[in-house]
């Protein structure tokens, strides 16, 4: 009787938690779940606009839009550009963030003025992507100092035309993404490293482990969940890349250059608004983006998971089950 009363009292207190989390689920249902369902619905129709006119009828087309989008070479190129530019930016981003996080949390080094450096490194993340994109675009256009420097060293033969190499454009966009987000990743990793029990580092120091050995054998395995979070969130943001490359493509007069830096979201916008295809095709491309993001996220979760620990837990559960069966048989 006493236990049931305690359980009921606990449930009565927990209802406040449901009240606090309710706004998130209501907002998600209205602004994300419903549009997501509509995206799947429109992708299988011949709708030409996001809104339906009073006398407008749409017919079911099945998977024809998906076939048309997949057959479009522009979509395939955009599907290749997007992960390429994300990888080019994320590798130096996670590398520098790990290096800075290990320095700022190392008790032996004790970097002075950590607060100042953390603010400076995090500063680009506070600025909007459009602002940073415009800043870098002014650097590489005809009047920018990068353009003038390339002219002075003879890399650009005709000063009337800015750099329009696809490799250069992708590199600039990747650098912008790296520069914007390495501070954010650094702060997250610092929080993860500071959450590790200091006794692990003390034991490693007593055993004579070097700083490199401590980093690889203690810090990296224990900070793996934070690494997974940073990797997956960066992947999602990278696949949704739009504003910076769109600004570069809009400002460029070179169609080949614009084509080489087109991302999936840019393709979706062009197809749905100014392209020759319809909004239903843009929805089909969005579904492809959703599926690709989900599959890549699951693969990253699997790659970053501690499979040895999971295997040990499964083995432990199996042994406990066998022991319980044997005990039950003896009884």
Buried (B, 14 or more C-beta within 10 A) or exposed (E): EEEEEEEEEEEEEEEEEEEEEEEEEEEEEEEEEEEBEEBEBBBBBBBBBEEEEEEEEBEEBEEBBBEBBBEBEBBEBBBEBBBEBBEBBBEBBBEBBBBBBBBBBBEEEEEEEBEEBBEEBBEBBEEEBEEBBEEBBBBBBEEBEBBEEBBEEEEBEEEEEBBBBBEBBBBBBBBBBBBBBBBBBBBBBBEBBEEBEEEBBEEBBEEEBEBEEBBEEBBBEBBBEBBBBBBBBBBBEBBBBBBBBBBBBEBBEBEEBBBBBBBBBBBBBBBBEEBEBBBBBBBBBBBBBBEBBEEBBEEBEEEBEEEEEEEEEEEEEEEEEEEEEEEEEEE
